[in-house]
Amino acid sequence: MKKLIILTLIITCFSCNSNAQKTKKDSKTYSVTKTDAEWKAELSPMAFYVLRENGTEPRFSSPLNKNYKEGIYVCAGCNTPLFKSEHKYDSGSGWPSFDKEIKGNVAFSSGSEMYGREEHCAVCGGHLGHVFNDGPKETTGLRHCIDGAALKFIPKNE
C-alpha cells in the first residue's frame, strides 16, 4: 500500500509539470532577429540579460530612472522608439516608468495581476518590463515599469 501511495504521488507530480503547460512565451517572428552570439556582441551583459533572457535589473540601478531630460527612449537592442520623455514619471518603483508607450512599437504578452503584462519591443522582441494598472489616474492609469538596461535615451536635439 505504501508503494502505491508513493507511486501515485510521483505520477501526480510529473503530470502537473506536463509539456501541455509549457508554452512558448512568444512564437511571433520579429523583423530584427539575431543569434544569441550576435546579441551578446552588441549588448552589455545586463542589457542581454534583460532583453534576451527576460531578466530584471536591480531596483534603482539605472541612471535612466532619474533622467528627466526631453527626448525619446529607444530599444537598446534595435533603436526602435518606445517611450517619449513627456510620458515619464517617478513611480517610486526604482525603474523608469511611463504612463504611455509609442503605439505599435511595444508588444504585450499575457501576465498576472501581481507581475503585470509583459512588454516587448515589437521590432526585435526584446523584453522591456511590465505594465500595471496602478499608474497616474489623471492620464492613462497605466505604469509601464521598464528596465533601464532595455533602453537608450536620445536627447531631443540629437
The 8 nearest C-alpha neighbors of each residue, nearest first, counted from 0:
[[1, 3, 2, 4, 5, 6, 7, 8],
 [0, 2, 4, 3, 5, 6, 7, 8],
 [3, 1, 5, 0, 4, 6, 7, 8],
 [2, 4, 0, 6, 1, 5, 7, 8],
 [3, 5, 7, 1, 6, 2, 8, 0],
 [4, 6, 2, 8, 7, 3, 9, 1],
 [7, 5, 3, 9, 8, 4, 2, 10],
 [6, 8, 4, 10, 5, 9, 3, 11],
 [9, 7, 11, 5, 6, 10, 12, 4],
 [10, 8, 6, 12, 11, 7, 5, 13],
 [9, 11, 7, 13, 12, 8, 14, 6],
 [10, 12, 8, 14, 9, 13, 7, 15],
 [13, 11, 9, 15, 10, 14, 8, 16],
 [12, 14, 16, 10, 15, 11, 9, 17],
 [13, 15, 11, 17, 16, 12, 10, 9],
 [16, 14, 12, 13, 17, 11, 20, 10],
 [17, 15, 13, 14, 12, 18, 20, 21],
 [16, 18, 14, 19, 15, 20, 13, 21],
 [17, 19, 21, 20, 16, 22, 14, 15],
 [20, 18, 17, 21, 22, 16, 15, 14],
 [21, 19, 18, 17, 22, 16, 15, 23],
 [22, 20, 18, 19, 23, 17, 16, 24],
 [23, 21, 20, 24, 19, 18, 25, 26],
 [22, 24, 25, 26, 21, 20, 27, 19],
 [25, 23, 22, 26, 108, 109, 21, 27],
 [24, 26, 23, 27, 108, 22, 28, 124],
 [25, 27, 23, 28, 24, 29, 22, 124],
 [28, 26, 25, 29, 124, 24, 121, 30],
 [27, 29, 26, 30, 32, 124, 25, 31],
 [28, 30, 123, 31, 122, 32, 27, 124],
 [29, 31, 122, 32, 123, 28, 121, 124],
 [32, 30, 123, 29, 122, 33, 77, 124],
 [33, 31, 123, 29, 30, 34, 28, 124],
 [34, 32, 37, 38, 35, 31, 36, 123],
 [33, 35, 37, 36, 38, 32, 39, 40],
 [34, 36, 38, 37, 39, 33, 51, 40],
 [35, 37, 39, 34, 38, 40, 33, 41],
 [38, 36, 34, 40, 35, 39, 33, 41],
 [37, 39, 35, 41, 40, 36, 42, 34],
 [40, 38, 36, 42, 37, 41, 35, 47],
 [39, 41, 37, 38, 42, 36, 43, 35],
 [42, 40, 38, 39, 37, 43, 76, 47],
 [43, 41, 39, 47, 46, 38, 40, 44],
 [42, 44, 46, 45, 47, 41, 39, 40],
 [43, 45, 47, 46, 48, 42, 39, 49],
 [46, 44, 48, 47, 43, 49, 148, 56],
 [47, 45, 148, 43, 49, 48, 44, 149],
 [46, 48, 44, 51, 50, 45, 49, 42],
 [49, 47, 52, 45, 54, 46, 51, 50],
 [48, 50, 54, 53, 46, 47, 55, 52],
 [51, 49, 125, 126, 47, 46, 53, 149],
 [50, 52, 47, 125, 53, 48, 49, 126],
 [51, 53, 48, 54, 49, 50, 47, 126],
 [54, 52, 49, 126, 51, 50, 48, 55],
 [53, 55, 49, 48, 52, 56, 50, 51],
 [56, 54, 49, 146, 57, 53, 128, 48],
 [55, 57, 146, 58, 54, 49, 60, 148],
 [58, 56, 60, 59, 55, 61, 93, 94],
 [57, 59, 93, 60, 94, 56, 92, 61],
 [58, 60, 93, 61, 94, 57, 64, 62],
 [61, 59, 58, 57, 62, 56, 93, 64],
 [60, 62, 63, 147, 64, 59, 148, 94],
 [61, 63, 64, 65, 60, 66, 147, 59],
 [64, 62, 66, 61, 65, 147, 95, 152],
 [63, 65, 95, 62, 94, 61, 66, 93],
 [66, 64, 63, 67, 62, 95, 89, 61],
 [65, 67, 63, 64, 68, 62, 95, 84],
 [68, 66, 65, 69, 84, 87, 63, 88],
 [69, 67, 66, 70, 154, 84, 155, 85],
 [70, 68, 155, 84, 154, 67, 71, 85],
 [71, 69, 155, 154, 84, 153, 68, 83],
 [70, 72, 83, 153, 84, 152, 82, 73],
 [71, 73, 152, 82, 151, 81, 80, 150],
 [72, 74, 80, 78, 79, 81, 151, 150],
 [73, 75, 78, 150, 79, 76, 77, 149],
 [76, 74, 150, 149, 151, 78, 77, 73],
 [77, 75, 74, 78, 125, 42, 123, 149],
 [76, 78, 74, 79, 75, 123, 31, 122],
 [79, 77, 74, 73, 75, 76, 80, 151],
 [78, 80, 73, 74, 77, 81, 104, 122],
 [81, 79, 73, 72, 82, 78, 74, 71],
 [82, 80, 73, 101, 72, 104, 100, 79],
 [83, 81, 100, 72, 101, 71, 80, 84],
 [84, 82, 71, 85, 86, 72, 70, 87],
 [83, 85, 87, 86, 70, 69, 71, 82],
 [84, 86, 83, 87, 69, 70, 88, 82],
 [85, 87, 97, 84, 98, 83, 99, 88],
 [88, 86, 97, 84, 85, 96, 98, 83],
 [87, 89, 96, 97, 90, 86, 98, 95],
 [88, 90, 91, 96, 87, 95, 65, 64],
 [91, 89, 92, 88, 96, 93, 134, 142],
 [90, 92, 89, 93, 94, 96, 88, 95],
 [91, 93, 90, 94, 58, 89, 144, 59],
 [92, 94, 59, 58, 91, 64, 95, 60],
 [93, 95, 64, 92, 146, 145, 58, 144],
 [94, 96, 64, 145, 144, 147, 63, 146],
 [97, 95, 144, 143, 87, 88, 142, 145],
 [96, 98, 87, 143, 86, 99, 142, 88],
 [97, 99, 141, 142, 86, 143, 139, 134],
 [100, 98, 97, 86, 101, 139, 82, 141],
 [101, 99, 82, 102, 81, 105, 98, 97],
 [100, 102, 81, 82, 104, 103, 99, 105],
 [103, 101, 104, 100, 105, 81, 99, 106],
 [102, 104, 105, 101, 121, 106, 100, 81],
 [105, 103, 121, 102, 101, 81, 120, 106],
 [104, 106, 121, 120, 103, 119, 81, 118],
 [107, 105, 121, 119, 118, 120, 104, 108],
 [106, 108, 118, 117, 119, 116, 105, 109],
 [109, 107, 117, 116, 110, 118, 106, 24],
 [108, 110, 116, 117, 107, 111, 115, 24],
 [111, 109, 116, 115, 117, 108, 114, 112],
 [110, 112, 115, 114, 113, 116, 109, 117],
 [111, 113, 115, 114, 110, 131, 116, 132],
 [112, 114, 111, 115, 110, 131, 116, 129],
 [115, 113, 111, 112, 110, 116, 129, 131],
 [116, 114, 131, 111, 112, 110, 130, 129],
 [115, 117, 110, 109, 129, 130, 108, 111],
 [116, 118, 129, 108, 107, 110, 128, 115],
 [119, 117, 107, 129, 128, 127, 106, 126],
 [120, 118, 126, 106, 127, 125, 124, 105],
 [119, 121, 124, 105, 125, 122, 123, 106],
 [120, 122, 105, 106, 104, 124, 119, 123],
 [123, 121, 120, 29, 30, 124, 31, 104],
 [124, 122, 31, 29, 125, 120, 121, 32],
 [125, 123, 120, 119, 121, 122, 29, 126],
 [124, 126, 50, 120, 119, 123, 51, 127],
 [127, 125, 50, 119, 53, 128, 118, 49],
 [128, 126, 119, 118, 145, 149, 146, 125],
 [127, 129, 145, 118, 146, 144, 117, 126],
 [130, 128, 117, 118, 116, 144, 115, 143],
 [129, 131, 143, 115, 116, 142, 144, 117],
 [132, 130, 115, 142, 133, 141, 143, 129],
 [131, 133, 141, 140, 134, 142, 130, 115],
 [134, 132, 131, 141, 140, 142, 135, 136],
 [133, 135, 141, 142, 140, 132, 136, 98],
 [134, 136, 140, 137, 138, 139, 141, 133],
 [137, 135, 140, 138, 134, 139, 133, 141],
 [136, 138, 135, 139, 140, 134, 98, 141],
 [139, 137, 136, 135, 140, 98, 141, 134],
 [138, 140, 141, 98, 136, 135, 137, 99],
 [141, 139, 134, 136, 135, 132, 138, 133],
 [142, 140, 134, 132, 98, 139, 131, 133],
 [143, 141, 134, 131, 98, 130, 144, 97],
 [142, 144, 130, 97, 96, 129, 145, 98],
 [145, 143, 96, 129, 128, 142, 130, 94],
 [146, 144, 128, 95, 127, 143, 94, 96],
 [145, 147, 148, 149, 128, 127, 94, 56],
 [146, 148, 150, 61, 149, 63, 145, 95],
 [149, 147, 46, 146, 150, 45, 49, 61],
 [148, 150, 75, 147, 146, 127, 46, 50],
 [151, 149, 75, 74, 147, 148, 73, 72],
 [150, 152, 75, 73, 72, 74, 153, 149],
 [151, 153, 72, 71, 73, 154, 150, 70],
 [152, 154, 71, 70, 72, 155, 157, 151],
 [155, 153, 70, 157, 156, 69, 152, 71],
 [156, 154, 70, 69, 157, 153, 71, 68],
 [157, 155, 154, 70, 153, 69, 71, 68],
 [156, 155, 154, 153, 70, 71, 152, 69]]
